[in-house]
Amino acid sequence: MPLTQAVGRLTVIALDDAQGPYFRPRAEAFPDATAEQWAAADRADPAVVTPEGEWVLPFRSYAIRHGDGPVTLVDAGIGPAGALAADWAPVPGRLPEALAEAGVRPGDVETIVLTHLHNDHMGWAVPRDSPFTRARVIAQRADVDLYEAHRHEAGQFDLLVEPLRAEGRLQELDGDLDLGPGLRVVATPGHTPGHQSVLVTDGDDSLLVTGDLLVHAVQLIDPGLAYAGDGDPARARSSRERALEEAAKRGSTLAVSHLGEPFRKP
């Protein structure tokens, strides 16, 4: 069964879509990390490194639910065989099966928040492949504009954005948004121009679904480390440092996309 985390009266469910090796050596992904930082990260998160030092990447989404009410899905995984992520990620993913194991039916998913439009986070939201045929899909306008400008270099605009717009299911944001009691989308740009996270709160309990605000435990050891996959490393560092500082002050749990364990403290 998927792992869960209670946030007051809300339940956050970790959904593993797939797992596979990252396409570049981790030393290239974090060129400024020291041997001491890697050793500390490996002690903190041993599940994502092989004995040979290869970086193993989980691909994870989260479902958020209040009781038996509608579900908000944060990120939509790598998708089925033939999805956009197939050229580098281990498709097919199993997100629909993971949801079923958690007792969530596709029709229960009312909203999908895409932390960003990289193809390992939106695969099961693509209308041609998606079981979530009625869900509104929320993305930041800055990411939509990026892929519209590069529509001939990547498939996100043609396969995701345009069909969702045609169906009237795409909601484009410019900043933060309250989704309802206990749920707030917060802009955390830098990894992509429109990267966003989801803050879950109830009373004194809180949790932050981070997306790719951080992708490896070495960024918990040193949040200032540059990641080669960030579109704007300086802006990503600022977003990450601010979010982790605020999470630590609140005592929030982090719900992470690519670390070995889904729920961590900052």
Disulfide bonds with the S-S distance in Angstrom:
none
